[in-house]
Amino acid sequence: MSNPGNIVGGHKANLNNPNTSEEAKQHSKEVLDQEYNGGNIEKSGEKNPQNVAGGLKAYEVPRPGYEGLADLLLLGL
């Protein structure tokens, strides 16, 4: 089954796309209103612990030319 978040995101993008016809925008609005509570879907709030661990590990990798967090802050990152 398709991910509801992806479906809602696609319809929201369609509504904001200047290259989309008014008919398509109306259809997206109707789908969001009738099937997806106006585009407001609940998020599970659960994160995959392996993805979190991987992100933290990647953040800890030394980067050539940077001395640490202070340099990143100075660069505005």
All heavy atoms as TSV, in Angstrom:
chain	resi	resn	atom	element	x	y	z
A	1	MET	N	N	0.835	-1.179	0.000
A	1	MET	CA	C	0.000	0.000	0.000
A	1	MET	C	C	0.884	1.248	0.000
A	1	MET	O	O	1.958	1.270	0.565
A	1	MET	CB	C	-0.908	-0.013	1.226
A	1	MET	CG	C	-1.781	1.194	1.324
A	1	MET	SD	S	-3.016	0.969	2.604
A	1	MET	CE	C	-4.048	2.307	2.176
A	2	SER	N	N	0.410	2.290	-0.609
A	2	SER	CA	C	1.163	3.533	-0.697
A	2	SER	C	C	1.220	4.230	0.652
A	2	SER	O	O	0.323	4.122	1.470
A	2	SER	CB	C	0.497	4.474	-1.711
A	2	SER	OG	O	0.493	3.885	-2.976
A	3	ASN	N	N	2.288	4.973	0.855
A	3	ASN	CA	C	2.471	5.729	2.075
A	3	ASN	C	C	1.555	6.956	2.046
A	3	ASN	O	O	1.680	7.799	1.159
A	3	ASN	CB	C	3.937	6.149	2.175
A	3	ASN	CG	C	4.250	6.919	3.418
A	3	ASN	OD1	O	3.384	7.510	4.050
A	3	ASN	ND2	N	5.517	6.924	3.775
A	4	PRO	N	N	0.643	7.097	3.009
A	4	PRO	CA	C	-0.271	8.250	3.009
A	4	PRO	C	C	0.454	9.588	3.035
A	4	PRO	O	O	0.005	10.555	2.438
A	4	PRO	CB	C	-1.099	8.059	4.281
A	4	PRO	CG	C	-0.996	6.619	4.607
A	4	PRO	CD	C	0.339	6.165	4.102
A	5	GLY	N	N	1.593	9.640	3.706
A	5	GLY	CA	C	2.365	10.876	3.745
A	5	GLY	C	C	2.852	11.289	2.365
A	5	GLY	O	O	2.866	12.471	2.022
A	6	ASN	N	N	3.249	10.304	1.565
A	6	ASN	CA	C	3.696	10.597	0.200
A	6	ASN	C	C	2.527	11.064	-0.673
A	6	ASN	O	O	2.687	11.960	-1.509
A	6	ASN	CB	C	4.349	9.377	-0.423
A	6	ASN	CG	C	5.684	9.046	0.205
A	6	ASN	OD1	O	6.244	9.841	0.952
A	6	ASN	ND2	N	6.185	7.861	-0.081
A	7	ILE	N	N	1.380	10.441	-0.484
A	7	ILE	CA	C	0.200	10.823	-1.267
A	7	ILE	C	C	-0.206	12.255	-0.938
A	7	ILE	O	O	-0.431	13.086	-1.826
A	7	ILE	CB	C	-0.960	9.844	-1.009
A	7	ILE	CG1	C	-0.585	8.458	-1.530
A	7	ILE	CG2	C	-2.246	10.340	-1.657
A	7	ILE	CD1	C	-1.548	7.362	-1.140
A	8	VAL	N	N	-0.284	12.547	0.365
A	8	VAL	CA	C	-0.656	13.904	0.792
A	8	VAL	C	C	0.369	14.911	0.291
A	8	VAL	O	O	0.017	15.974	-0.225
A	8	VAL	CB	C	-0.800	13.964	2.329
A	8	VAL	CG1	C	-0.904	15.386	2.816
A	8	VAL	CG2	C	-2.009	13.166	2.770
A	9	GLY	N	N	1.645	14.570	0.395
A	9	GLY	CA	C	2.699	15.467	-0.072
A	9	GLY	C	C	2.591	15.750	-1.559
A	9	GLY	O	O	2.801	16.885	-2.003
A	10	GLY	N	N	2.250	14.744	-2.341
A	10	GLY	CA	C	2.095	14.936	-3.782
A	10	GLY	C	C	0.941	15.859	-4.115
A	10	GLY	O	O	1.048	16.729	-4.980
A	11	HIS	N	N	-0.166	15.690	-3.410
A	11	HIS	CA	C	-1.326	16.555	-3.668
A	11	HIS	C	C	-1.049	17.985	-3.209
A	11	HIS	O	O	-1.447	18.951	-3.872
A	11	HIS	CB	C	-2.577	15.999	-2.987
A	11	HIS	CG	C	-3.168	14.836	-3.709
A	11	HIS	ND1	N	-3.750	14.943	-4.955
A	11	HIS	CD2	C	-3.260	13.526	-3.371
A	11	HIS	CE1	C	-4.181	13.756	-5.351
A	11	HIS	NE2	N	-3.887	12.879	-4.402
A	12	LYS	N	N	-0.347	18.134	-2.085
A	12	LYS	CA	C	-0.002	19.481	-1.625
A	12	LYS	C	C	0.945	20.163	-2.617
A	12	LYS	O	O	0.812	21.357	-2.891
A	12	LYS	CB	C	0.631	19.424	-0.236
A	12	LYS	CG	C	-0.372	19.163	0.866
A	12	LYS	CD	C	0.311	19.188	2.225
A	12	LYS	CE	C	-0.673	19.054	3.353
A	12	LYS	NZ	N	0.009	19.124	4.666
A	13	ALA	N	N	1.897	19.408	-3.141
A	13	ALA	CA	C	2.813	19.962	-4.140
A	13	ALA	C	C	2.049	20.381	-5.388
A	13	ALA	O	O	2.317	21.431	-5.975
A	13	ALA	CB	C	3.890	18.938	-4.485
A	14	ASN	N	N	1.080	19.568	-5.784
A	14	ASN	CA	C	0.269	19.880	-6.954
A	14	ASN	C	C	-0.485	21.197	-6.763
A	14	ASN	O	O	-0.586	22.006	-7.684
A	14	ASN	CB	C	-0.710	18.743	-7.228
A	14	ASN	CG	C	-1.464	18.922	-8.512
A	14	ASN	OD1	O	-0.889	19.273	-9.528
A	14	ASN	ND2	N	-2.755	18.685	-8.468
A	15	LEU	N	N	-0.990	21.423	-5.551
A	15	LEU	CA	C	-1.736	22.660	-5.278
A	15	LEU	C	C	-0.857	23.895	-5.393
A	15	LEU	O	O	-1.338	24.978	-5.715
A	15	LEU	CB	C	-2.358	22.601	-3.882
A	15	LEU	CG	C	-3.483	21.584	-3.706
A	15	LEU	CD1	C	-3.877	21.495	-2.234
A	15	LEU	CD2	C	-4.679	21.938	-4.560
A	16	ASN	N	N	0.436	23.747	-5.128
A	16	ASN	CA	C	1.350	24.882	-5.150
A	16	ASN	C	C	2.152	25.003	-6.441
A	16	ASN	O	O	2.985	25.898	-6.563
A	16	ASN	CB	C	2.312	24.788	-3.962
A	16	ASN	CG	C	1.588	24.993	-2.656
A	16	ASN	OD1	O	0.898	25.979	-2.469
A	16	ASN	ND2	N	1.727	24.044	-1.755
A	17	ASN	N	N	1.901	24.124	-7.382
A	17	ASN	CA	C	2.644	24.127	-8.637
A	17	ASN	C	C	1.972	25.066	-9.639
A	17	ASN	O	O	0.836	24.833	-10.051
A	17	ASN	CB	C	2.695	22.704	-9.197
A	17	ASN	CG	C	3.541	22.587	-10.433
A	17	ASN	OD1	O	3.885	23.579	-11.065
A	17	ASN	ND2	N	3.880	21.369	-10.794
A	18	PRO	N	N	2.667	26.121	-10.073
A	18	PRO	CA	C	2.060	27.063	-11.015
A	18	PRO	C	C	1.821	26.468	-12.404
A	18	PRO	O	O	1.068	27.024	-13.191
A	18	PRO	CB	C	3.065	28.209	-11.081
A	18	PRO	CG	C	4.360	27.621	-10.663
A	18	PRO	CD	C	4.030	26.515	-9.699
A	19	ASN	N	N	2.459	25.346	-12.705
A	19	ASN	CA	C	2.309	24.713	-14.019
A	19	ASN	C	C	1.175	23.696	-14.067
A	19	ASN	O	O	0.995	23.012	-15.062
A	19	ASN	CB	C	3.620	24.031	-14.422
A	19	ASN	CG	C	4.741	25.028	-14.564
A	19	ASN	OD1	O	4.555	26.126	-15.063
A	19	ASN	ND2	N	5.912	24.654	-14.088
A	20	THR	N	N	0.421	23.567	-12.990
A	20	THR	CA	C	-0.670	22.608	-12.913
A	20	THR	C	C	-1.993	23.288	-13.243
A	20	THR	O	O	-2.223	24.424	-12.837
A	20	THR	CB	C	-0.744	22.009	-11.490
A	20	THR	OG1	O	0.518	21.445	-11.177
A	20	THR	CG2	C	-1.785	20.934	-11.399
A	21	SER	N	N	-2.844	22.588	-13.968
A	21	SER	CA	C	-4.137	23.160	-14.353
A	21	SER	C	C	-5.038	23.334	-13.136
A	21	SER	O	O	-4.859	22.678	-12.105
A	21	SER	CB	C	-4.835	22.251	-15.369
A	21	SER	OG	O	-5.252	21.055	-14.746
A	22	GLU	N	N	-6.019	24.194	-13.265
A	22	GLU	CA	C	-6.976	24.419	-12.184
A	22	GLU	C	C	-7.795	23.155	-11.905
A	22	GLU	O	O	-8.174	22.891	-10.771
A	22	GLU	CB	C	-7.898	25.597	-12.505
A	22	GLU	CG	C	-7.196	26.948	-12.448
A	22	GLU	CD	C	-6.543	27.220	-11.098
A	22	GLU	OE1	O	-7.176	26.949	-10.051
A	22	GLU	OE2	O	-5.400	27.693	-11.077
A	23	GLU	N	N	-8.065	22.373	-12.947
A	23	GLU	CA	C	-8.787	21.106	-12.763
A	23	GLU	C	C	-7.997	20.152	-11.875
A	23	GLU	O	O	-8.559	19.522	-10.975
A	23	GLU	CB	C	-9.032	20.432	-14.118
A	23	GLU	CG	C	-10.159	21.018	-14.924
A	23	GLU	CD	C	-10.340	20.255	-16.230
A	23	GLU	OE1	O	-10.003	19.053	-16.290
A	23	GLU	OE2	O	-10.826	20.863	-17.188
A	24	ALA	N	N	-6.702	20.041	-12.139
A	24	ALA	CA	C	-5.854	19.155	-11.345
A	24	ALA	C	C	-5.764	19.641	-9.900
A	24	ALA	O	O	-5.780	18.849	-8.960
A	24	ALA	CB	C	-4.466	19.067	-11.958
A	25	LYS	N	N	-5.678	20.951	-9.728
A	25	LYS	CA	C	-5.622	21.507	-8.372
A	25	LYS	C	C	-6.932	21.235	-7.627
A	25	LYS	O	O	-6.921	20.896	-6.441
A	25	LYS	CB	C	-5.341	23.007	-8.423
A	25	LYS	CG	C	-3.911	23.311	-8.834
A	25	LYS	CD	C	-3.643	24.795	-8.849
A	25	LYS	CE	C	-2.211	25.033	-9.305
A	25	LYS	NZ	N	-1.816	26.422	-9.235
A	26	GLN	N	N	-8.042	21.368	-8.321
A	26	GLN	CA	C	-9.340	21.103	-7.700
A	26	GLN	C	C	-9.442	19.630	-7.290
A	26	GLN	O	O	-9.931	19.307	-6.217
A	26	GLN	CB	C	-10.483	21.486	-8.647
A	26	GLN	CG	C	-11.862	21.311	-8.058
A	26	GLN	CD	C	-12.083	22.172	-6.818
A	26	GLN	OE1	O	-11.593	23.283	-6.725
A	26	GLN	NE2	N	-12.830	21.644	-5.870
A	27	HIS	N	N	-8.962	18.750	-8.169
A	27	HIS	CA	C	-8.983	17.316	-7.855
A	27	HIS	C	C	-8.138	17.030	-6.611
A	27	HIS	O	O	-8.574	16.295	-5.711
A	27	HIS	CB	C	-8.467	16.502	-9.040
A	27	HIS	CG	C	-8.280	15.058	-8.715
A	27	HIS	ND1	N	-9.334	14.184	-8.547
A	27	HIS	CD2	C	-7.158	14.335	-8.496
A	27	HIS	CE1	C	-8.866	12.987	-8.250
A	27	HIS	NE2	N	-7.551	13.055	-8.210
A	28	SER	N	N	-6.953	17.600	-6.548
A	28	SER	CA	C	-6.090	17.380	-5.390
A	28	SER	C	C	-6.736	17.901	-4.116
A	28	SER	O	O	-6.673	17.259	-3.064
A	28	SER	CB	C	-4.724	18.060	-5.591
A	28	SER	OG	O	-3.962	17.346	-6.527
A	29	LYS	N	N	-7.369	19.057	-4.206
A	29	LYS	CA	C	-8.043	19.620	-3.030
A	29	LYS	C	C	-9.168	18.693	-2.568
A	29	LYS	O	O	-9.334	18.453	-1.378
A	29	LYS	CB	C	-8.575	21.009	-3.343
A	29	LYS	CG	C	-9.232	21.685	-2.152
A	29	LYS	CD	C	-9.476	23.138	-2.404
A	29	LYS	CE	C	-10.176	23.854	-1.297
A	29	LYS	NZ	N	-10.108	23.312	0.030
A	30	GLU	N	N	-9.927	18.166	-3.519
A	30	GLU	CA	C	-11.021	17.255	-3.171
A	30	GLU	C	C	-10.506	15.976	-2.521
A	30	GLU	O	O	-11.063	15.503	-1.533
A	30	GLU	CB	C	-11.842	16.926	-4.414
A	30	GLU	CG	C	-12.669	18.086	-4.914
A	30	GLU	CD	C	-13.327	17.817	-6.252
A	30	GLU	OE1	O	-13.204	16.675	-6.777
A	30	GLU	OE2	O	-13.965	18.747	-6.789
A	31	VAL	N	N	-9.434	15.418	-3.065
A	31	VAL	CA	C	-8.864	14.197	-2.495
A	31	VAL	C	C	-8.382	14.460	-1.071
A	31	VAL	O	O	-8.649	13.679	-0.155
A	31	VAL	CB	C	-7.708	13.661	-3.372
A	31	VAL	CG1	C	-6.952	12.550	-2.664
A	31	VAL	CG2	C	-8.234	13.172	-4.710
A	32	LEU	N	N	-7.678	15.569	-0.874
A	32	LEU	CA	C	-7.193	15.892	0.466
A	32	LEU	C	C	-8.348	16.083	1.442
A	32	LEU	O	O	-8.307	15.584	2.574
A	32	LEU	CB	C	-6.328	17.150	0.430
A	32	LEU	CG	C	-4.950	17.005	-0.218
A	32	LEU	CD1	C	-4.269	18.356	-0.341
A	32	LEU	CD2	C	-4.085	16.036	0.557
A	33	ASP	N	N	-9.372	16.792	1.016
A	33	ASP	CA	C	-10.507	17.071	1.902
A	33	ASP	C	C	-11.311	15.807	2.218
A	33	ASP	O	O	-11.716	15.595	3.359
A	33	ASP	CB	C	-11.431	18.123	1.291
A	33	ASP	CG	C	-10.804	19.506	1.275
A	33	ASP	OD1	O	-9.833	19.736	2.025
A	33	ASP	OD2	O	-11.295	20.359	0.509
A	34	GLN	N	N	-11.531	14.961	1.210
A	34	GLN	CA	C	-12.405	13.809	1.386
A	34	GLN	C	C	-11.712	12.592	1.987
A	34	GLN	O	O	-12.318	11.845	2.747
A	34	GLN	CB	C	-13.034	13.426	0.048
A	34	GLN	CG	C	-13.977	14.482	-0.485
A	34	GLN	CD	C	-14.456	14.181	-1.901
A	34	GLN	OE1	O	-14.149	13.136	-2.452
A	34	GLN	NE2	N	-15.190	15.112	-2.480
A	35	GLU	N	N	-10.451	12.387	1.655
A	35	GLU	CA	C	-9.792	11.147	2.056
A	35	GLU	C	C	-8.688	11.322	3.094
A	35	GLU	O	O	-8.308	10.362	3.758
A	35	GLU	CB	C	-9.210	10.451	0.824
A	35	GLU	CG	C	-10.281	10.052	-0.184
A	35	GLU	CD	C	-9.692	9.377	-1.405
A	35	GLU	OE1	O	-8.616	8.762	-1.287
A	35	GLU	OE2	O	-10.316	9.465	-2.471
A	36	TYR	N	N	-8.164	12.521	3.224
A	36	TYR	CA	C	-6.996	12.724	4.092
A	36	TYR	C	C	-7.176	13.884	5.060
A	36	TYR	O	O	-6.213	14.570	5.392
A	36	TYR	CB	C	-5.730	12.911	3.249
A	36	TYR	CG	C	-5.373	11.666	2.479
A	36	TYR	CD1	C	-5.712	11.544	1.132
A	36	TYR	CD2	C	-4.749	10.607	3.111
A	36	TYR	CE1	C	-5.405	10.388	0.431
A	36	TYR	CE2	C	-4.437	9.451	2.414
A	36	TYR	CZ	C	-4.767	9.355	1.079
A	36	TYR	OH	O	-4.463	8.199	0.398
A	37	ASN	N	N	-8.393	14.116	5.517
A	37	ASN	CA	C	-8.653	15.115	6.545
A	37	ASN	C	C	-8.031	16.472	6.195
A	37	ASN	O	O	-7.387	17.106	7.031
A	37	ASN	CB	C	-8.135	14.608	7.894
A	37	ASN	CG	C	-8.582	15.457	9.052
A	37	ASN	OD1	O	-9.609	16.125	8.983
A	37	ASN	ND2	N	-7.808	15.433	10.121
A	38	GLY	N	N	-8.169	16.865	4.956
A	38	GLY	CA	C	-7.623	18.152	4.526
A	38	GLY	C	C	-6.117	18.171	4.417
A	38	GLY	O	O	-5.505	19.227	4.317
A	39	GLY	N	N	-5.482	17.023	4.460
A	39	GLY	CA	C	-4.024	16.951	4.362
A	39	GLY	C	C	-3.345	16.848	5.708
A	39	GLY	O	O	-2.119	16.798	5.788
A	40	ASN	N	N	-4.137	16.789	6.776
A	40	ASN	CA	C	-3.561	16.650	8.115
A	40	ASN	C	C	-3.550	15.176	8.490
A	40	ASN	O	O	-4.572	14.597	8.822
A	40	ASN	CB	C	-4.400	17.432	9.138
A	40	ASN	CG	C	-4.416	18.897	8.830
A	40	ASN	OD1	O	-3.404	19.468	8.474
A	40	ASN	ND2	N	-5.576	19.513	8.955
A	41	ILE	N	N	-2.368	14.576	8.426
A	41	ILE	CA	C	-2.249	13.171	8.788
A	41	ILE	C	C	-1.407	13.055	10.049
A	41	ILE	O	O	-0.541	13.884	10.316
A	41	ILE	CB	C	-1.648	12.325	7.650
A	41	ILE	CG1	C	-0.275	12.848	7.252
A	41	ILE	CG2	C	-2.562	12.298	6.446
A	41	ILE	CD1	C	0.462	11.959	6.296
A	42	GLU	N	N	-1.679	12.015	10.818
A	42	GLU	CA	C	-0.920	11.793	12.046
A	42	GLU	C	C	0.426	11.189	11.714
A	42	GLU	O	O	0.540	10.314	10.874
A	42	GLU	CB	C	-1.681	10.852	12.969
A	42	GLU	CG	C	-2.942	11.449	13.534
A	42	GLU	CD	C	-3.614	10.508	14.521
A	42	GLU	OE1	O	-2.917	9.678	15.124
A	42	GLU	OE2	O	-4.840	10.618	14.649
A	43	LYS	N	N	1.437	11.663	12.414
A	43	LYS	CA	C	2.769	11.088	12.265
A	43	LYS	C	C	2.969	10.084	13.384
A	43	LYS	O	O	2.518	10.290	14.505
A	43	LYS	CB	C	3.830	12.180	12.336
A	43	LYS	CG	C	3.725	13.167	11.196
A	43	LYS	CD	C	4.805	14.209	11.273
A	43	LYS	CE	C	4.660	15.185	10.118
A	43	LYS	NZ	N	5.647	16.228	10.174
A	44	SER	N	N	3.660	9.018	13.079
A	44	SER	CA	C	3.857	7.973	14.080
A	44	SER	C	C	4.775	8.444	15.200
A	44	SER	O	O	4.653	7.999	16.330
A	44	SER	CB	C	4.426	6.719	13.426
A	44	SER	OG	O	5.742	6.957	12.972
A	45	GLY	N	N	5.704	9.333	14.900
A	45	GLY	CA	C	6.615	9.821	15.914
A	45	GLY	C	C	7.729	8.847	16.243
A	45	GLY	O	O	8.645	9.172	16.980
A	46	GLU	N	N	7.657	7.654	15.716
A	46	GLU	CA	C	8.684	6.659	15.974
A	46	GLU	C	C	9.777	6.768	14.929
A	46	GLU	O	O	9.506	6.906	13.745
A	46	GLU	CB	C	8.086	5.261	15.950
A	46	GLU	CG	C	7.057	5.021	17.029
A	46	GLU	CD	C	6.444	3.639	16.939
A	46	GLU	OE1	O	7.051	2.749	16.313
A	46	GLU	OE2	O	5.351	3.471	17.483
A	47	LYS	N	N	11.011	6.714	15.391
A	47	LYS	CA	C	12.143	6.754	14.476
A	47	LYS	C	C	12.842	5.413	14.505
A	47	LYS	O	O	12.892	4.737	15.535
A	47	LYS	CB	C	13.107	7.861	14.888
A	47	LYS	CG	C	12.500	9.240	14.765
A	47	LYS	CD	C	13.503	10.306	15.087
A	47	LYS	CE	C	12.864	11.670	14.891
A	47	LYS	NZ	N	13.809	12.738	15.145
A	48	ASN	N	N	13.387	5.043	13.382
A	48	ASN	CA	C	14.127	3.800	13.289
A	48	ASN	C	C	15.454	3.977	14.026
A	48	ASN	O	O	16.271	4.810	13.627
A	48	ASN	CB	C	14.362	3.462	11.823
A	48	ASN	CG	C	15.079	2.146	11.631
A	48	ASN	OD1	O	15.886	1.735	12.455
A	48	ASN	ND2	N	14.788	1.488	10.519
A	49	PRO	N	N	15.685	3.219	15.089
A	49	PRO	CA	C	16.909	3.397	15.875
A	49	PRO	C	C	18.189	3.204	15.060
A	49	PRO	O	O	19.203	3.848	15.327
A	49	PRO	CB	C	16.808	2.321	16.961
A	49	PRO	CG	C	15.415	1.850	16.947
A	49	PRO	CD	C	14.818	2.204	15.630
A	50	GLN	N	N	18.163	2.334	14.063
A	50	GLN	CA	C	19.353	2.124	13.232
A	50	GLN	C	C	19.648	3.360	12.389
A	50	GLN	O	O	20.803	3.715	12.193
A	50	GLN	CB	C	19.176	0.897	12.352
A	50	GLN	CG	C	19.161	-0.388	13.161
A	50	GLN	CD	C	18.901	-1.607	12.306
A	50	GLN	OE1	O	18.248	-1.513	11.270
A	50	GLN	NE2	N	19.410	-2.740	12.735
A	51	ASN	N	N	18.598	4.035	11.893
A	51	ASN	CA	C	18.819	5.258	11.124
A	51	ASN	C	C	19.355	6.369	12.014
A	51	ASN	O	O	20.223	7.143	11.602
A	51	ASN	CB	C	17.525	5.711	10.457
A	51	ASN	CG	C	17.116	4.823	9.312
A	51	ASN	OD1	O	17.856	3.939	8.906
A	51	ASN	ND2	N	15.923	5.040	8.800
A	52	VAL	N	N	18.850	6.459	13.231
A	52	VAL	CA	C	19.328	7.473	14.168
A	52	VAL	C	C	20.798	7.230	14.485
A	52	VAL	O	O	21.619	8.148	14.452
A	52	VAL	CB	C	18.473	7.473	15.459
A	52	VAL	CG1	C	19.082	8.380	16.507
A	52	VAL	CG2	C	17.046	7.892	15.149
A	53	ALA	N	N	21.144	5.972	14.774
A	53	ALA	CA	C	22.534	5.632	15.086
A	53	ALA	C	C	23.448	5.941	13.900
A	53	ALA	O	O	24.543	6.483	14.070
A	53	ALA	CB	C	22.643	4.161	15.471
A	54	GLY	N	N	22.984	5.638	12.694
A	54	GLY	CA	C	23.786	5.926	11.497
A	54	GLY	C	C	23.997	7.412	11.294
A	54	GLY	O	O	25.082	7.850	10.910
A	55	GLY	N	N	22.974	8.196	11.561
A	55	GLY	CA	C	23.109	9.648	11.431
A	55	GLY	C	C	24.081	10.219	12.439
A	55	GLY	O	O	24.896	11.093	12.127
A	56	LEU	N	N	24.010	9.718	13.669
A	56	LEU	CA	C	24.948	10.180	14.693
A	56	LEU	C	C	26.377	9.769	14.361
A	56	LEU	O	O	27.318	10.544	14.549
A	56	LEU	CB	C	24.539	9.627	16.055
A	56	LEU	CG	C	23.233	10.170	16.610
A	56	LEU	CD1	C	22.836	9.415	17.867
A	56	LEU	CD2	C	23.332	11.661	16.877
A	57	LYS	N	N	26.533	8.570	13.848
A	57	LYS	CA	C	27.868	8.100	13.470
A	57	LYS	C	C	28.439	8.964	12.343
A	57	LYS	O	O	29.601	9.357	12.378
A	57	LYS	CB	C	27.790	6.637	13.036
A	57	LYS	CG	C	29.122	6.029	12.701
A	57	LYS	CD	C	28.962	4.564	12.332
A	57	LYS	CE	C	30.290	3.957	11.938
A	57	LYS	NZ	N	30.152	2.563	11.525
A	58	ALA	N	N	27.615	9.294	11.355
A	58	ALA	CA	C	28.069	10.122	10.242
A	58	ALA	C	C	28.442	11.524	10.720
A	58	ALA	O	O	29.382	12.128	10.214
A	58	ALA	CB	C	26.984	10.209	9.173
A	59	TYR	N	N	27.735	12.018	11.708
A	59	TYR	CA	C	28.019	13.357	12.234
A	59	TYR	C	C	29.371	13.393	12.932
A	59	TYR	O	O	30.063	14.392	12.919
A	59	TYR	CB	C	26.917	13.784	13.206
A	59	TYR	CG	C	27.160	15.128	13.822
A	59	TYR	CD1	C	26.962	16.289	13.080
A	59	TYR	CD2	C	27.598	15.248	15.135
A	59	TYR	CE1	C	27.191	17.532	13.634
A	59	TYR	CE2	C	27.839	16.482	15.693
A	59	TYR	CZ	C	27.636	17.625	14.946
A	59	TYR	OH	O	27.864	18.851	15.488
A	60	GLU	N	N	29.774	12.256	13.532
A	60	GLU	CA	C	31.020	12.199	14.288
A	60	GLU	C	C	32.255	12.030	13.407
A	60	GLU	O	O	33.374	12.163	13.888
A	60	GLU	CB	C	30.957	11.052	15.288
A	60	GLU	CG	C	29.924	11.275	16.373
A	60	GLU	CD	C	29.746	10.065	17.259
A	60	GLU	OE1	O	30.337	8.999	16.960
A	60	GLU	OE2	O	29.022	10.183	18.248
A	61	VAL	N	N	32.085	11.739	12.129
A	61	VAL	CA	C	33.219	11.519	11.241
A	61	VAL	C	C	33.986	12.826	11.070
A	61	VAL	O	O	33.398	13.865	10.756
A	61	VAL	CB	C	32.747	11.001	9.863
A	61	VAL	CG1	C	33.887	10.941	8.874
A	61	VAL	CG2	C	32.081	9.654	10.008
A	62	PRO	N	N	35.311	12.807	11.291
A	62	PRO	CA	C	36.087	14.041	11.122
A	62	PRO	C	C	36.061	14.523	9.674
A	62	PRO	O	O	36.106	13.733	8.738
A	62	PRO	CB	C	37.504	13.637	11.525
A	62	PRO	CG	C	37.457	12.221	11.933
A	62	PRO	CD	C	36.094	11.690	11.690
A	63	ARG	N	N	35.986	15.810	9.512
A	63	ARG	CA	C	35.974	16.405	8.184
A	63	ARG	C	C	37.256	17.202	7.982
A	63	ARG	O	O	37.576	18.046	8.811
A	63	ARG	CB	C	34.748	17.298	8.039
A	63	ARG	CG	C	33.474	16.469	7.940
A	63	ARG	CD	C	32.250	17.307	8.243
A	63	ARG	NE	N	31.042	16.531	8.144
A	63	ARG	CZ	C	30.592	15.723	9.088
A	63	ARG	NH1	N	31.252	15.566	10.196
A	63	ARG	NH2	N	29.475	15.051	8.928
A	64	PRO	N	N	37.982	16.928	6.915
A	64	PRO	CA	C	39.249	17.636	6.683
A	64	PRO	C	C	39.042	19.149	6.632
A	64	PRO	O	O	38.105	19.638	6.006
A	64	PRO	CB	C	39.725	17.108	5.334
A	64	PRO	CG	C	38.944	15.863	5.095
A	64	PRO	CD	C	37.672	15.985	5.868
A	65	GLY	N	N	39.900	19.862	7.308
A	65	GLY	CA	C	39.844	21.325	7.275
A	65	GLY	C	C	38.992	21.928	8.366
A	65	GLY	O	O	38.982	23.142	8.537
A	66	TYR	N	N	38.280	21.127	9.123
A	66	TYR	CA	C	37.450	21.633	10.210
A	66	TYR	C	C	38.013	21.149	11.536
A	66	TYR	O	O	38.340	19.987	11.692
A	66	TYR	CB	C	35.992	21.159	10.081
A	66	TYR	CG	C	35.317	21.635	8.838
A	66	TYR	CD1	C	34.917	20.740	7.863
A	66	TYR	CD2	C	35.073	22.990	8.630
A	66	TYR	CE1	C	34.288	21.173	6.712
A	66	TYR	CE2	C	34.451	23.433	7.483
A	66	TYR	CZ	C	34.066	22.518	6.534
A	66	TYR	OH	O	33.444	22.953	5.396
A	67	GLU	N	N	38.103	22.044	12.480
A	67	GLU	CA	C	38.615	21.682	13.794
A	67	GLU	C	C	37.524	21.165	14.712
A	67	GLU	O	O	37.797	20.610	15.752
A	67	GLU	CB	C	39.309	22.886	14.436
A	67	GLU	CG	C	40.555	23.311	13.698
A	67	GLU	CD	C	41.621	22.211	13.686
A	67	GLU	OE1	O	41.800	21.532	14.712
A	67	GLU	OE2	O	42.249	22.029	12.644
A	68	GLY	N	N	36.297	21.379	14.370
A	68	GLY	CA	C	35.232	20.902	15.222
A	68	GLY	C	C	33.989	21.748	15.089
A	68	GLY	O	O	33.793	22.471	14.107
A	69	LEU	N	N	33.157	21.678	16.096
A	69	LEU	CA	C	31.877	22.363	16.085
A	69	LEU	C	C	32.044	23.871	15.948
A	69	LEU	O	O	31.263	24.535	15.296
A	69	LEU	CB	C	31.088	22.013	17.348
A	69	LEU	CG	C	29.686	22.549	17.447
A	69	LEU	CD1	C	28.849	22.074	16.267
A	69	LEU	CD2	C	29.029	22.141	18.745
A	70	ALA	N	N	33.075	24.431	16.564
A	70	ALA	CA	C	33.287	25.876	16.503
A	70	ALA	C	C	33.437	26.353	15.059
A	70	ALA	O	O	32.880	27.369	14.663
A	70	ALA	CB	C	34.514	26.269	17.328
A	71	ASP	N	N	34.204	25.595	14.257
A	71	ASP	CA	C	34.366	25.971	12.848
A	71	ASP	C	C	33.063	25.862	12.083
A	71	ASP	O	O	32.758	26.704	11.231
A	71	ASP	CB	C	35.416	25.086	12.172
A	71	ASP	CG	C	36.843	25.450	12.558
A	71	ASP	OD1	O	37.020	26.556	13.124
A	71	ASP	OD2	O	37.742	24.647	12.307
A	72	LEU	N	N	32.256	24.854	12.379
A	72	LEU	CA	C	30.964	24.709	11.710
A	72	LEU	C	C	30.049	25.875	12.062
A	72	LEU	O	O	29.340	26.396	11.213
A	72	LEU	CB	C	30.305	23.383	12.077
A	72	LEU	CG	C	31.006	22.129	11.564
A	72	LEU	CD1	C	30.319	20.887	12.100
A	72	LEU	CD2	C	31.029	22.102	10.053
A	73	LEU	N	N	30.089	26.294	13.331
A	73	LEU	CA	C	29.260	27.424	13.740
A	73	LEU	C	C	29.703	28.707	13.058
A	73	LEU	O	O	28.903	29.537	12.676
A	73	LEU	CB	C	29.278	27.578	15.257
A	73	LEU	CG	C	28.582	26.448	16.034
A	73	LEU	CD1	C	28.800	26.629	17.524
A	73	LEU	CD2	C	27.111	26.387	15.711
A	74	LEU	N	N	31.012	28.878	12.917
A	74	LEU	CA	C	31.525	30.075	12.243
A	74	LEU	C	C	31.101	30.110	10.779
A	74	LEU	O	O	30.885	31.177	10.204
A	74	LEU	CB	C	33.049	30.124	12.335
A	74	LEU	CG	C	33.621	30.423	13.708
A	74	LEU	CD1	C	35.134	30.302	13.699
A	74	LEU	CD2	C	33.211	31.829	14.157
A	75	LEU	N	N	30.962	28.938	10.178
A	75	LEU	CA	C	30.543	28.864	8.776
A	75	LEU	C	C	29.027	28.981	8.631
A	75	LEU	O	O	28.509	29.051	7.532
A	75	LEU	CB	C	30.993	27.541	8.152
A	75	LEU	CG	C	32.500	27.374	7.982
A	75	LEU	CD1	C	32.820	25.967	7.523
A	75	LEU	CD2	C	33.045	28.389	6.994
A	76	GLY	N	N	28.326	28.971	9.742
A	76	GLY	CA	C	26.871	29.075	9.696
A	76	GLY	C	C	26.184	27.762	9.376
A	76	GLY	O	O	25.060	27.757	8.876
A	77	LEU	N	N	26.828	26.661	9.654
A	77	LEU	CA	C	26.225	25.350	9.373
A	77	LEU	C	C	25.609	24.758	10.602
A	77	LEU	O	O	25.891	24.897	11.672
A	77	LEU	CB	C	27.272	24.397	8.793
A	77	LEU	CG	C	27.937	24.869	7.507
A	77	LEU	CD1	C	29.016	23.904	7.096
A	77	LEU	CD2	C	26.903	24.991	6.405
